[in-house]
Amino acid sequence: MLDASGDPDPPLASVRRCELTGFDVLVRLQAEGVRLPSIVITGFDEPDAESRAARLGAVKFLRKPVREDEVLEAVGLAVIAKP
């Protein structure tokens, strides 16, 4: 998604999707030189998911179920951290 300036918005990535995981998306973005603060949300208990998300540029890692205030806080952090 692009913002009004034409710059991409920070991604909100789900850890598990059908064929492409949220981590796959973040890895591809990094490989293409795209550096955006991201938010990772998961309902799965994966041992190193939070540290992996941080290494891939996530400003916030949330575990489901998430509350509305948690999502709003995470989006605020991503917007502030956006280059």
Sequence and secondary structure as in RCSB ss.txt:
>XXXX:A:sequence
MLDASGDPDPPLASVRRCELTGFDVLVRLQAEGVRLPSIVITGFDEPDAESRAARLGAVKFLRKPVREDEVLEAV
GLAVIAKP
>XXXX:A:secstr
 B TTS B   EEES  SSS HHHHHHHHHHTT    EEEEESS  TTHHHHHHHTTEEEEEESS  HHHHHHHH
HHHHHH  
